[in-house]
């Protein structure tokens, strides 16, 4: 999609405003960019998920999160095709924003594939971000967390337990009792559960 030079000047100005620290200027620019230059703007934001500058990355994730489910269709291949941890984390944070902003209870099969891949990843930030997504996904998320809380990776297990502590229901309570009586479960995991029972 080509932009003529007149439009390009307008786009460049609006894009500078979008990066402005003032939230009012930033949001006004966002609204116009979304309305008048949607495709270019989205491509720009997706490319920003790879930049070193954390300020630009964060702003881009927030903006992508406002586009809703259609963004997730673009995020899935981006996640699958990259080996870059920064891009992967940015993709997951974008999914999290969409889930929270649009109160999604379910993800599509393709989106759940990304969740699966993220759970198998070794990077701490990827694990913690994907568990934050699962915590927002109601029963679907809870059922996966009930498995990952038994993981040999202690970070994954502990993060899963703390997510489950926020989603407590009978199934989770029963699981916690089961884990407390399970010899193979790490004492640190049991401590997290017991600390909550005492409070």
Secondary structure as UniProt FT lines:
FT   HELIX           5..18
FT   HELIX           23..36
FT   HELIX           38..48
FT   TURN            49..50
FT   HELIX           54..64
FT   TURN            65..66
FT   HELIX           69..81
FT   HELIX           85..101
FT   TURN            102..103
FT   HELIX           109..119
FT   HELIX           124..136
FT   HELIX           138..148
FT   TURN            149..150
FT   HELIX           154..165
FT   TURN            166..167
FT   HELIX           170..180
FT   TURN            183..184
FT   HELIX           187..198
//
